């Protein structure tokens, strides 16, 4: 599978994909080879892959710069699939069978589509190298996904939380500042965890964020967040006087944050409040940022830049939330919206 390993090298070095993203691409190839080339043996038998390392059932593939994983789902160095056998397996018919097999195995359509996206990228790579004449996945009808509107928190609930008193100590101030930061800037969980003190420019009211593919963007800081960050930095300094890390946010023991820690902060802070029903996660804070901006008149391109989306299509999902709000307002405010009387004809 030398071609696939060179593809992973390309993704890591030139596209700067994260270890988790490369892991997900490897998982997609692993499933495909186990289906299309069963005579080569079960690839997963020789790789240390766990369920938690596969593409998440309900989430998009994350991308951050990093090194290629050497275990947990990477294509093992000992496999002996001949390149020609792999190339011959890359057909529309085989991919249709692969889709059916994955769906029958209980995979959700979204997960199968993530597999197909990864495999399609590999086929495009082979096309550029002249090893394929066409991308077979282009002619395939992909599984239909259930489109759900992004969840978001109400402005009143967030306002009430952010105006409530903050307990003394480093952890309470860190937690409040972290949640305010995500909600007021819309940055991703990984972006928040990866922020450095040097990324802040409080004098100019700007925060420098490194997003997917190592792309950098500057996001304005609202005055309330500037005030919180100023106080937080003072408490951080006094709490960890000999800290060797430049990370903006630290754990209770003074170490850099990890992703599940950010999740736990949001769950702890919002979980006990009756105003926040349903799931509590950093991503819903990000959805809330985008939805509230759009509902208050921000243009879609500005929201796209703040979120770090590569295309406007990814941002347009928030217009559906805005339209649902418009429908609700219309039903409540328009004088004819509640009228259930049918039109009367001349003979009625």
LODREN-172323 format. One record per residue (C-alpha): residue number from 1; residue in one letter; x, z, y. Coordinates in steps of 0.001 Angstrom, whole numbers, always signed. Layout:
N
pos:NUM code:a u:X w:Z v:Y
...
***
This chain:
348
pos:1 code:x u:+0 w:+0 v:+0
pos:2 code:x u:+2905 w:-805 v:+2289
pos:3 code:x u:+682 w:-2753 v:+4690
pos:4 code:x u:-1566 w:+245 v:+5195
pos:5 code:x u:+1402 w:+2531 v:+5831
pos:6 code:x u:+2734 w:+116 v:+8446
pos:7 code:x u:-768 w:+116 v:+9947
pos:8 code:x u:-655 w:+3922 v:+10199
pos:9 code:x u:+2770 w:+3650 v:+11850
pos:10 code:x u:+1272 w:+1244 v:+14379
pos:11 code:x u:-1606 w:+3629 v:+15109
pos:12 code:x u:+718 w:+6560 v:+15585
pos:13 code:x u:+3524 w:+4962 v:+17573
pos:14 code:x u:+1715 w:+2351 v:+19664
pos:15 code:x u:-1836 w:+3683 v:+19829
pos:16 code:x u:-764 w:+7341 v:+19741
pos:17 code:x u:-3595 w:+8456 v:+17461
pos:18 code:x u:-3727 w:+12082 v:+16376
pos:19 code:x u:-2850 w:+13404 v:+12913
pos:20 code:x u:-6565 w:+14082 v:+12352
pos:21 code:x u:-7481 w:+10493 v:+13253
pos:22 code:x u:-4801 w:+9087 v:+10958
pos:23 code:x u:-6098 w:+11445 v:+8308
pos:24 code:x u:-9582 w:+9965 v:+8727
pos:25 code:x u:-8284 w:+6398 v:+8428
pos:26 code:x u:-6473 w:+7371 v:+5243
pos:27 code:x u:-9627 w:+8955 v:+3863
pos:28 code:x u:-11577 w:+5743 v:+4517
pos:29 code:x u:-8947 w:+3669 v:+2698
pos:30 code:x u:-8844 w:+6209 v:-119
pos:31 code:x u:-12582 w:+5919 v:-745
pos:32 code:x u:-12452 w:+2135 v:-510
pos:33 code:x u:-9587 w:+1766 v:-2992
pos:34 code:x u:-11194 w:+4171 v:-5436
pos:35 code:x u:-14276 w:+1930 v:-5352
pos:36 code:x u:-12734 w:-1561 v:-5138
pos:37 code:x u:-9586 w:-1021 v:-7217
pos:38 code:x u:-10505 w:+1566 v:-9857
pos:39 code:x u:-7872 w:+158 v:-12231
pos:40 code:x u:-5190 w:+1499 v:-9887
pos:41 code:x u:-6228 w:+5062 v:-10660
pos:42 code:x u:-7959 w:+7644 v:-8505
pos:43 code:x u:-5846 w:+7786 v:-5360
pos:44 code:x u:-7344 w:+11114 v:-4361
pos:45 code:x u:-5824 w:+12701 v:-7488
pos:46 code:x u:-2357 w:+12459 v:-5984
pos:47 code:x u:-3212 w:+13503 v:-2453
pos:48 code:x u:-3876 w:+17023 v:-1275
pos:49 code:x u:-7181 w:+16283 v:+421
pos:50 code:x u:-9954 w:+18776 v:+1032
pos:51 code:x u:-13514 w:+18307 v:+2215
pos:52 code:x u:-12652 w:+19741 v:+5622
pos:53 code:x u:-10049 w:+17007 v:+6123
pos:54 code:x u:-12472 w:+14100 v:+5764
pos:55 code:x u:-14290 w:+12359 v:+8564
pos:56 code:x u:-16851 w:+14817 v:+9951
pos:57 code:x u:-20426 w:+14101 v:+8962
pos:58 code:x u:-21871 w:+14180 v:+12427
pos:59 code:x u:-19036 w:+13659 v:+14852
pos:60 code:x u:-16980 w:+10876 v:+16330
pos:61 code:x u:-13397 w:+10358 v:+15239
pos:62 code:x u:-11149 w:+12378 v:+17574
pos:63 code:x u:-7996 w:+10785 v:+18927
pos:64 code:x u:-5043 w:+12607 v:+20444
pos:65 code:x u:-1356 w:+11793 v:+20270
pos:66 code:x u:+649 w:+13212 v:+17368
pos:67 code:x u:+2632 w:+12607 v:+14233
pos:68 code:x u:+1439 w:+10931 v:+11066
pos:69 code:x u:+267 w:+13490 v:+8518
pos:70 code:x u:+2405 w:+13663 v:+5435
pos:71 code:x u:-249 w:+15327 v:+3287
pos:72 code:x u:-3976 w:+16091 v:+3120
pos:73 code:x u:-5400 w:+12621 v:+2812
pos:74 code:x u:-2456 w:+10387 v:+3678
pos:75 code:x u:-2032 w:+7508 v:+1227
pos:76 code:x u:+445 w:+8929 v:-1322
pos:77 code:x u:+3910 w:+7466 v:-1514
pos:78 code:x u:+3681 w:+6986 v:-5276
pos:79 code:x u:+755 w:+4555 v:-5445
pos:80 code:x u:+1470 w:+1090 v:-6852
pos:81 code:x u:-1434 w:-1102 v:-5727
pos:82 code:x u:-12 w:-4633 v:-5381
pos:83 code:x u:-536 w:-6028 v:-1853
pos:84 code:x u:-2274 w:-9138 v:-3208
pos:85 code:x u:-4842 w:-7071 v:-5125
pos:86 code:x u:-5705 w:-5158 v:-1965
pos:87 code:x u:-6018 w:-8353 v:+92
pos:88 code:x u:-8290 w:-9914 v:-2532
pos:89 code:x u:-10509 w:-6826 v:-2450
pos:90 code:x u:-11123 w:-7170 v:+1297
pos:91 code:x u:-14272 w:-9289 v:+1047
pos:92 code:x u:-17754 w:-8972 v:+2523
pos:93 code:x u:-19241 w:-8642 v:-966
pos:94 code:x u:-16914 w:-5768 v:-1845
pos:95 code:x u:-17639 w:-3968 v:+1408
pos:96 code:x u:-21396 w:-4275 v:+831
pos:97 code:x u:-20944 w:-2657 v:-2573
pos:98 code:x u:-18750 w:+11 v:-997
pos:99 code:x u:-21484 w:+837 v:+1537
pos:100 code:x u:-24087 w:+1162 v:-1224
pos:101 code:x u:-21773 w:+3347 v:-3317
pos:102 code:x u:-21053 w:+5710 v:-407
pos:103 code:x u:-24717 w:+6036 v:+529
pos:104 code:x u:-25657 w:+6731 v:-3079
pos:105 code:x u:-22941 w:+9394 v:-3150
pos:106 code:x u:-24814 w:+11196 v:-370
pos:107 code:x u:-22766 w:+10158 v:+2650
pos:108 code:x u:-24677 w:+9906 v:+5922
pos:109 code:x u:-24941 w:+6463 v:+7556
pos:110 code:x u:-22855 w:+7681 v:+10492
pos:111 code:x u:-20020 w:+8733 v:+8187
pos:112 code:x u:-20118 w:+5415 v:+6323
pos:113 code:x u:-19991 w:+3569 v:+9650
pos:114 code:x u:-16930 w:+5593 v:+10613
pos:115 code:x u:-15302 w:+4495 v:+7355
pos:116 code:x u:-16175 w:+879 v:+8154
pos:117 code:x u:-14771 w:+1174 v:+11679
pos:118 code:x u:-11459 w:+2429 v:+10299
pos:119 code:x u:-11341 w:-303 v:+7629
pos:120 code:x u:-12319 w:-2941 v:+10195
pos:121 code:x u:-9370 w:-1896 v:+12365
pos:122 code:x u:-7110 w:-2372 v:+9344
pos:123 code:x u:-8548 w:-5838 v:+8704
pos:124 code:x u:-7949 w:-6788 v:+12354
pos:125 code:x u:-4365 w:-5617 v:+11957
pos:126 code:x u:-3962 w:-7870 v:+8899
pos:127 code:x u:-5526 w:-10751 v:+10850
pos:128 code:x u:-2907 w:-10433 v:+13576
pos:129 code:x u:-206 w:-10499 v:+10906
pos:130 code:x u:-1697 w:-13639 v:+9367
pos:131 code:x u:-2544 w:-11954 v:+6066
pos:132 code:x u:-6311 w:-12431 v:+6461
pos:133 code:x u:-8211 w:-15448 v:+7776
pos:134 code:x u:-11194 w:-13456 v:+9010
pos:135 code:x u:-12466 w:-9904 v:+9265
pos:136 code:x u:-14980 w:-9565 v:+6401
pos:137 code:x u:-16636 w:-6544 v:+8015
pos:138 code:x u:-17788 w:-8671 v:+10980
pos:139 code:x u:-20402 w:-10350 v:+8765
pos:140 code:x u:-21779 w:-7102 v:+7325
pos:141 code:x u:-24933 w:-5350 v:+8457
pos:142 code:x u:-23967 w:-1731 v:+8891
pos:143 code:x u:-26171 w:+1195 v:+7822
pos:144 code:x u:-28735 w:+2123 v:+10435
pos:145 code:x u:-28127 w:+5482 v:+12023
pos:146 code:x u:-30669 w:+7888 v:+13381
pos:147 code:x u:-30127 w:+7917 v:+17124
pos:148 code:x u:-30473 w:+11385 v:+18535
pos:149 code:x u:-30433 w:+12263 v:+22208
pos:150 code:x u:-27497 w:+14493 v:+23174
pos:151 code:x u:-28415 w:+18163 v:+23335
pos:152 code:x u:-27763 w:+19932 v:+26605
pos:153 code:x u:-28337 w:+23316 v:+28211
pos:154 code:x u:-30653 w:+23799 v:+31159
pos:155 code:x u:-29197 w:+24212 v:+34631
pos:156 code:x u:-31040 w:+27493 v:+35085
pos:157 code:x u:-29631 w:+28984 v:+31862
pos:158 code:x u:-26058 w:+28066 v:+32787
pos:159 code:x u:-26525 w:+29267 v:+36365
pos:160 code:x u:-27818 w:+32638 v:+35149
pos:161 code:x u:-24910 w:+33018 v:+32731
pos:162 code:x u:-22265 w:+32061 v:+35291
pos:163 code:x u:-23716 w:+34411 v:+37913
pos:164 code:x u:-23735 w:+37404 v:+35565
pos:165 code:x u:-20949 w:+40033 v:+35980
pos:166 code:x u:-17697 w:+39505 v:+34067
pos:167 code:x u:-16308 w:+42444 v:+32121
pos:168 code:x u:-12802 w:+43657 v:+32931
pos:169 code:x u:-9821 w:+42439 v:+30938
pos:170 code:x u:-8080 w:+39223 v:+30044
pos:171 code:x u:-10404 w:+37967 v:+27291
pos:172 code:x u:-13681 w:+38200 v:+29266
pos:173 code:x u:-12168 w:+36368 v:+32251
pos:174 code:x u:-10589 w:+33738 v:+29999
pos:175 code:x u:-13876 w:+33131 v:+28213
pos:176 code:x u:-15904 w:+32781 v:+31413
pos:177 code:x u:-13286 w:+30523 v:+33026
pos:178 code:x u:-13030 w:+28343 v:+29918
pos:179 code:x u:-16799 w:+27785 v:+29732
pos:180 code:x u:-17048 w:+27089 v:+33459
pos:181 code:x u:-14146 w:+24654 v:+33180
pos:182 code:x u:-15730 w:+22640 v:+30361
pos:183 code:x u:-19161 w:+22591 v:+32000
pos:184 code:x u:-17924 w:+21702 v:+35499
pos:185 code:x u:-15419 w:+19022 v:+34422
pos:186 code:x u:-16893 w:+17680 v:+31168
pos:187 code:x u:-13548 w:+17738 v:+29371
pos:188 code:x u:-13338 w:+17775 v:+25588
pos:189 code:x u:-12591 w:+20841 v:+23498
pos:190 code:x u:-9122 w:+19539 v:+22569
pos:191 code:x u:-8388 w:+18653 v:+26194
pos:192 code:x u:-9276 w:+22182 v:+27321
pos:193 code:x u:-7126 w:+23760 v:+24604
pos:194 code:x u:-4211 w:+21485 v:+25528
pos:195 code:x u:-4202 w:+22157 v:+29278
pos:196 code:x u:-981 w:+23487 v:+30789
pos:197 code:x u:-633 w:+25637 v:+33898
pos:198 code:x u:+1246 w:+22754 v:+35526
pos:199 code:x u:-1832 w:+20545 v:+35093
pos:200 code:x u:-3633 w:+22530 v:+37788
pos:201 code:x u:-3344 w:+21663 v:+41474
pos:202 code:x u:-5565 w:+24206 v:+43155
pos:203 code:x u:-4391 w:+23234 v:+46641
pos:204 code:x u:-5735 w:+19704 v:+46161
pos:205 code:x u:-8607 w:+20739 v:+43912
pos:206 code:x u:-7534 w:+18534 v:+40993
pos:207 code:x u:-6893 w:+19051 v:+37298
pos:208 code:x u:-4804 w:+16553 v:+35302
pos:209 code:x u:-6242 w:+15943 v:+31832
pos:210 code:x u:-4599 w:+14170 v:+28893
pos:211 code:x u:-7284 w:+12559 v:+26758
pos:212 code:x u:-7585 w:+10259 v:+23778
pos:213 code:x u:-4649 w:+7963 v:+23190
pos:214 code:x u:-2602 w:+10032 v:+25661
pos:215 code:x u:-4593 w:+8544 v:+28539
pos:216 code:x u:-4391 w:+10671 v:+31660
pos:217 code:x u:-7078 w:+11192 v:+34265
pos:218 code:x u:-7578 w:+13462 v:+37274
pos:219 code:x u:-10829 w:+15401 v:+37626
pos:220 code:x u:-11964 w:+17210 v:+40802
pos:221 code:x u:-12327 w:+20983 v:+40637
pos:222 code:x u:-15405 w:+22510 v:+42269
pos:223 code:x u:-14771 w:+25516 v:+44576
pos:224 code:x u:-16325 w:+28001 v:+42123
pos:225 code:x u:-13960 w:+26889 v:+39367
pos:226 code:x u:-10989 w:+27101 v:+41770
pos:227 code:x u:-11908 w:+30715 v:+42514
pos:228 code:x u:-12202 w:+31571 v:+38833
pos:229 code:x u:-8922 w:+29848 v:+37984
pos:230 code:x u:-7100 w:+31663 v:+40794
pos:231 code:x u:-8282 w:+35075 v:+39552
pos:232 code:x u:-7733 w:+34120 v:+35913
pos:233 code:x u:-4114 w:+33089 v:+36545
pos:234 code:x u:-3390 w:+36461 v:+38121
pos:235 code:x u:-4853 w:+38300 v:+35112
pos:236 code:x u:-3030 w:+35969 v:+32718
pos:237 code:x u:+270 w:+36700 v:+34437
pos:238 code:x u:-187 w:+40469 v:+34375
pos:239 code:x u:-1469 w:+40468 v:+30774
pos:240 code:x u:+1409 w:+38387 v:+29354
pos:241 code:x u:+4395 w:+39080 v:+31561
pos:242 code:x u:+6893 w:+37701 v:+29040
pos:243 code:x u:+4779 w:+34798 v:+27814
pos:244 code:x u:+6885 w:+31862 v:+26596
pos:245 code:x u:+3994 w:+29390 v:+26621
pos:246 code:x u:+2894 w:+27232 v:+29538
pos:247 code:x u:-578 w:+26711 v:+28051
pos:248 code:x u:-3298 w:+27518 v:+30554
pos:249 code:x u:-5471 w:+29381 v:+28052
pos:250 code:x u:-4067 w:+31839 v:+25533
pos:251 code:x u:-5485 w:+33834 v:+22634
pos:252 code:x u:-5829 w:+37596 v:+22873
pos:253 code:x u:-2282 w:+37845 v:+21491
pos:254 code:x u:-804 w:+35405 v:+23991
pos:255 code:x u:-581 w:+32327 v:+21769
pos:256 code:x u:-1873 w:+28822 v:+22589
pos:257 code:x u:-5538 w:+28205 v:+21841
pos:258 code:x u:-6564 w:+26298 v:+18715
pos:259 code:x u:-9740 w:+24230 v:+18449
pos:260 code:x u:-11854 w:+26630 v:+16409
pos:261 code:x u:-10962 w:+29379 v:+18892
pos:262 code:x u:-12628 w:+27353 v:+21667
pos:263 code:x u:-15705 w:+26952 v:+19460
pos:264 code:x u:-15829 w:+30687 v:+18821
pos:265 code:x u:-15571 w:+31508 v:+22532
pos:266 code:x u:-18647 w:+29401 v:+23304
pos:267 code:x u:-20594 w:+30854 v:+20362
pos:268 code:x u:-19750 w:+34437 v:+21335
pos:269 code:x u:-20480 w:+33979 v:+25016
pos:270 code:x u:-23769 w:+32090 v:+24694
pos:271 code:x u:-24926 w:+33166 v:+21236
pos:272 code:x u:-26532 w:+36435 v:+22295
pos:273 code:x u:-28435 w:+35007 v:+25260
pos:274 code:x u:-32077 w:+34066 v:+24757
pos:275 code:x u:-31778 w:+31285 v:+27359
pos:276 code:x u:-29517 w:+29322 v:+25015
pos:277 code:x u:-31437 w:+28197 v:+21955
pos:278 code:x u:-30077 w:+25927 v:+19238
pos:279 code:x u:-26446 w:+25103 v:+18683
pos:280 code:x u:-23721 w:+26591 v:+20865
pos:281 code:x u:-20650 w:+24389 v:+21161
pos:282 code:x u:-18150 w:+23056 v:+23708
pos:283 code:x u:-19504 w:+19555 v:+23134
pos:284 code:x u:-22987 w:+20563 v:+24308
pos:285 code:x u:-21391 w:+21917 v:+27495
pos:286 code:x u:-19829 w:+18461 v:+27912
pos:287 code:x u:-23241 w:+16858 v:+27327
pos:288 code:x u:-24728 w:+19236 v:+29897
pos:289 code:x u:-22117 w:+18194 v:+32469
pos:290 code:x u:-22937 w:+14503 v:+32047
pos:291 code:x u:-26725 w:+14946 v:+31881
pos:292 code:x u:-26901 w:+17183 v:+34954
pos:293 code:x u:-24698 w:+14820 v:+36989
pos:294 code:x u:-26838 w:+11834 v:+36054
pos:295 code:x u:-30091 w:+13662 v:+36787
pos:296 code:x u:-28756 w:+14591 v:+40214
pos:297 code:x u:-27906 w:+11033 v:+41213
pos:298 code:x u:-24310 w:+10486 v:+40055
pos:299 code:x u:-23560 w:+6884 v:+39102
pos:300 code:x u:-22755 w:+6055 v:+35503
pos:301 code:x u:-19248 w:+4712 v:+36226
pos:302 code:x u:-18178 w:+7967 v:+37888
pos:303 code:x u:-19448 w:+9956 v:+34901
pos:304 code:x u:-17626 w:+7562 v:+32555
pos:305 code:x u:-14326 w:+8177 v:+34366
pos:306 code:x u:-14776 w:+11952 v:+34348
pos:307 code:x u:-15615 w:+12012 v:+30634
pos:308 code:x u:-12674 w:+9764 v:+29775
pos:309 code:x u:-14810 w:+7192 v:+27958
pos:310 code:x u:-13100 w:+3865 v:+27306
pos:311 code:x u:-16333 w:+1896 v:+27708
pos:312 code:x u:-19569 w:+2306 v:+29612
pos:313 code:x u:-21554 w:+1970 v:+26384
pos:314 code:x u:-20469 w:+5455 v:+25288
pos:315 code:x u:-21723 w:+6923 v:+28566
pos:316 code:x u:-25063 w:+5133 v:+28614
pos:317 code:x u:-26487 w:+7457 v:+25951
pos:318 code:x u:-27042 w:+9993 v:+28744
pos:319 code:x u:-29435 w:+7636 v:+30512
pos:320 code:x u:-31893 w:+8306 v:+27673
pos:321 code:x u:-31961 w:+11996 v:+28564
pos:322 code:x u:-32520 w:+11050 v:+32181
pos:323 code:x u:-35388 w:+8746 v:+31203
pos:324 code:x u:-37001 w:+11487 v:+29124
pos:325 code:x u:-36903 w:+13725 v:+32190
pos:326 code:x u:-38454 w:+10945 v:+34267
pos:327 code:x u:-41284 w:+10592 v:+31744
pos:328 code:x u:-41909 w:+14331 v:+31846
pos:329 code:x u:-42017 w:+14357 v:+35655
pos:330 code:x u:-44316 w:+11343 v:+35652
pos:331 code:x u:-46775 w:+12967 v:+33262
pos:332 code:x u:-46909 w:+16107 v:+35378
pos:333 code:x u:-46975 w:+14516 v:+38829
pos:334 code:x u:-48828 w:+11187 v:+38673
pos:335 code:x u:-52566 w:+11566 v:+39395
pos:336 code:x u:-53550 w:+9117 v:+36648
pos:337 code:x u:-51097 w:+10295 v:+33985
pos:338 code:x u:-53484 w:+12914 v:+32578
pos:339 code:x u:-56571 w:+10751 v:+32725
pos:340 code:x u:-57836 w:+9990 v:+29245
pos:341 code:x u:-60898 w:+7969 v:+30275
pos:342 code:x u:-60913 w:+4401 v:+28916
pos:343 code:x u:-61581 w:+1475 v:+31259
pos:344 code:x u:-65263 w:+666 v:+31679
pos:345 code:x u:-66454 w:-2895 v:+31134
pos:346 code:x u:-69296 w:-4628 v:+32904
pos:347 code:x u:-71728 w:-3947 v:+30028
pos:348 code:x u:-70823 w:-328 v:+29457
***
